[in-house]
Amino acid sequence: MVISIALILYYFALPKPLFDDPTATVIEARSGELLGAKIATDGQWRFPETDSVPYKFKKCILAFEDQQFYVHPGFNPLAMLEAIKENIKAGKIVRGGSTITQQVIRLARKGKKRTYFEKLKELVLATRLEVSTSKESILKLYASHAPFGGNVVGIDMAAWRYFGLPSHQLSWAESATLAVLPNAPSLIYPGKNQTRLQEKRNRLLRTLLKEKTIDSLTYELSINETLPQKPYFLPQIATHLLDRLAKKYDGDRVKTTINFTLQKQVNQVVKKHHEVLKQNEVHNMAVLIIDVDARKVISYVGNAPTDKYHQKDVDIIQANRSTGSTLKPLLYAAMMDKGELLPAQLVSDIPTVIAGYNPKNFDESYSGVVPANKALARSLNVPAVRLLQQYGLQRFRDELNAFKINGLRYGADHYGLSLIVGGAEGNLWDLCKTYAGFAGVLNHYQETSSEYFENEFSEPLLLVNKEVDFGKKELQKQLYGAGSVWLTFEAMKKVNRPEGDEAWEFYDSSREIAWKTGTSFGNRDAWAIGVSQKHVVGVWIGNADGEGRPELTGLNAAAPVLFDIFNLLPNTKWFPAPYDDLVEVQVCAISGFLAGSNCPKTQNYVPISGTSSTSCPFHHLIHLDKTKQYRVNSSCESVADIVHEPWFVLPPLQEYFFKTNNAQYRSLPSYRRDCVKESQSSMDFIFPKGNSTVYLPKGFDGKTNEVILKIAHTSPETQVFWYIDDEFVGATRQFHEMPILPKPGKHIITVLDEKGNELKRKIEIKE
């Protein structure tokens, strides 16, 4: 009975786990290099238990502490007898005679007073540990929990602290230095005890030489190595990623998906550009790189190396900011996918007021009409807003839910049409995830013989031992088809880089990427996101506190960083065309619509749904005299003499702006004087818009200035007469602008040209 009780007590004598001390949070690159660490909650630099004890340190610690480690049962009777003799002779404890196993027990018991009774407890617990644990595991416990001076615990941290190296890269001299420290950790204090520490190290190296663990040359080189003179700082290569992971994996050793070499290179790119940007008082930057196929993050720079006065600890990758123009490609893909837009289809780019909202292009100019793919490449705001209105704000807002952009927290009414030009918020993580999903659609469509995965827009991964679950393969697309995505990327690939800008000169122009910039209102946020077949790179630049700065744009600030980073990545082929989701059709060579009977025709690939799109509305068959200088009709010309010719005709307001930038555009010829004119729409208002409210501007002197009314006329030389509430105010020719200063209230503007054409517009004047 007594023996049974004793055996039970013996079995349960060892606590599980043996050590419950808090440990530092450690993150490593995918190949094992240290990216950073956060100190344990008790203020000790104690790494999680080491995976393996480095060979050199193992040989050193066994030679110094416990040469019979692999043969004793947890204690060494001979060593204990010799220690007792020496202690009796000295009249005090001068030698312990403890094995490494006993020292592990003492460390676990938090250094109880060193008495013979305590030694007896350690002996019993040491044998119990030997029974239940392998020798290698005991060595790992010792190496992980031994003190190395100050608040440094464990071989992994000690190697970094004193030599700035991972433990497996230590030399024999460095390993010997650390092996003697747990026995007397105070010897490592910088600038003190150097002689005693060197003597102990060299004695250990001599032992290794005698045991033939090292040769004479290694010994001679080792004893000439210097001792550590100052502590080293731990690597902090991904500080914001460390903070992010520490919230979930506090006290763990985490192997991340980060590419160590790439992370360091990106850090250097960010540092270089930050040095320039801070001259303009722009202090924050973030970069995220995702491997498209694995959907894993391979570089994570949460902020620039700024200071505490400029929010250096803010992880911008997770911060919601105005999205600028970064959502525009989603709208273009959506409309092409539904057959409501073709790649080169002309879209309106004219002054626009919709329910009081007046969007403007970044340079405040207008093109009249512009091909949709060029509007996307140039990031024009007005065409995007008009297309969103055409597509349906609520419809588009509902579709955005599929991308799980966390900053999009409100409904369509909250954002209005500004949703597409920066009225919403998102973060770099979610936007890069979305673009990676688009790239994944194309890659998987090619790999699976025209199938889609149900979870294509999955969250990117940060841990190396995780694999993304793309879900089942399906013939039915989840959101947008491969054809519309590919055509969107084709448009984004054609963005022109500024010529002569030194920031671009090192970019390899042979690299094909789809990229999009964005700039928020007030120059607060500058975005650039690029996509290749294998990688997504996202860049955000600005000030974390929201302060805008002049010249801070996606094109000027973020895009140069984007291309510097793409230069670090392997070059890849362009996405293959997903022909199973495309169809070749005849389109109008000028308007980009499906070709009508009067259009010059060309062949283009469009999404299959695009075959039901509308035909070209701009080409008309007009009737000319034999000279082709005048339009005629049967009232003034013999039918046999009338020449019929297709003509590209834009509405007046679109024509007004289009002619400015397109010298090849030919306005409709005038009717010959002897002809009865057909009804036509020859003029339109530029300002004001219908039923709009106009505020009278005031100058610096406080005086009320005039409002300038403006129209476009297909024949500018025609004289135009202006009226306010039936009161004549003036006439114009060539340049149809009329300054007025009416009283506050509602008015009707009437415009009448000398050909009898008339326009009316209601406005309300306010001061």
Secondary structure, DSSP 8 states (H G I E B T S, - for coil): -HHHHHHHHHHT-S-SSS------EEEE-TTS-EEEEE--TTS-EE-S--SS--HHHHHHHHHHH-TTTTTSSS--HHHHHHHHHHHHHHTS-------HHHHHHHHHTT-----HHHHHHHHHHHHHHHHHS-HHHHHHHHHHH-B-STTEESHHHHHHHHHSS-GGG--HHHHHHHHTTTTSGGGGSTTSSHHHHHHHHHHHHHHHHHTTSS-HHHHHHHHTS----S------SSHHHHHHHHTTSTT-EEEBS--HHHHHHHHHHHHHHHHHHGGGT--EEEEEEEETTTTEEEEEE-S-S--GGGTTT--GGGS-EE-TTTTHHHHHHHHHHTTS--TT-EEEES---BTTB----TTS---EEEEHHHHHHTT-HHHHHHHHHHH-HHHHHHHHGGGT-TT--S-HHHHGGGGGGTSSEE-HHHHHHHHHHHHHHHHHHHHTTS-EETTTT---B-BTT-------EESS-SSS-HHHHHHHHHHHHT----TT-GGGTTS-TT---EEEEEE-TTS-EEEEEEE-SSEEEEEEEE-TT----TT--IIIIIHHHHHHHHTTS---------GGGEEEEEEETTT-SB--TTS-EEEEEEEGGGGGS-B-SSEEEEEE-TTSSSB--TTTS-GGG-EEEEEE---HHHHHHHHHH-TT------B-TTS-------EEEEES-TTEEEE--B-TTS-B--EEEEEEESSTTS-EEEEETTEEEEEESSS-EEEE---SEEEEEEEEETTS-EEEEEEEEE-
